[in-house]
Each structure stands twice: as structure tokens, then as C-alpha cells.
């Protein structure tokens, strides 16, 4: 049982050499970059904390300035609102009078325009009906038809082809 617990001298030496090689490789390739990354992170956190403190101080200063500006703006707003109410009352009265006069004038103009358009539409409709009647009569006269049912079919066909449908 003693042989199982005591390792061979060569094994101990080779294991120690392997451990030292791994330790040196770790120091060179891992610990250096890890420590550098930690230092960089610590510096960035410190810088961020400093910037946050500066921003907090600036916000406190801006808050005081904003309060002062708000008080001035409220005073100015109140005076402007008073003037605006007075002006609005005058303008509404004037606008009502102008609007009523303009509405009466526009209504009269619209009635006149409607009458003119109605006359023009009736005249155009009469001209179109006359033109269609002449066109149908002309087509009927051109054809020589023997029977009454053929004439009726032609009239129905011409009516279906007319642009009024």
C-alpha cells in the first residue's frame, strides 16, 4: 500500500516542470490581458462617475435657471393673455360683421352662377338631343330595310350604342 501513495521521483519532476510551464504561459497570455482589462474597466467607471457628478451639478444649475425663467414667462404670459382677450373680442365682432356681409354677397353670386349654369346645361342638353336625333335619323335613312321588325331592331341597336347609356 505504501507504493501506491508514494509517486516515482521522475513523475514528480516532470509534473513540476509541466506545472511551471503552464504557470508561465498563463502569466504571459492570460493574467496580463485580464489585469489590463480590469484596469481599463476601473478607469472607465471612474471617468463615468466623474462625468455623472459633473452632469448632476450642471442639472442643479440649470434647474435654478429654469425656475427663474418660468416665473418670468408666467408673468409675460398673463399680460399677453389679457391683451389677447381684449383684441379677440374686438376681432370677433368685426369678423362677424364682415362674414355676414360676405356671406350675403356670396349667396347672391352663387344663385346667379347656378342660374347661368342651369341655362347652359339645358342648352347643351338640347343640342346633344338634337344631334343624337339627327344621327339616328341619318342612320335609319341610309339603310334600306324591308320589314318593320328589322327597323325596330336597328332603332334599339342605335339607342344602345348612344353615348347617353
C-alpha angles and dihedrals in degrees: 000000000000090000092059095056100043113071124214117268093238092053091054092051095048092045090051092049091049090048092051092048091050090046092052092047091049091049093050100040106028114020095050096053092040092052091045091051091049092050091048090049091049091051092048091050091050091049091048091051091050091049091048091053091050091049091050091053092048091049091052090052092046091048092057091047091048092053091053092047091048092054091051092046092051092053091049092045092054093052092046091049091052092051091044093054092052092047092045092054091053093044093049092054092049093044093051092053093047093045093052092050092046092047091053091049093046091049092053091047091049092051090050092048092049091052091050092047092048091053091047092048092050091048091048092048091051091050091049093049090049091049092049092047091052091046092052093046091049092051091047092051094050094059124070107219125184105193135047095232090057089053090050091050091051092050091049091048092050092048091051091050094049117112092237091076 
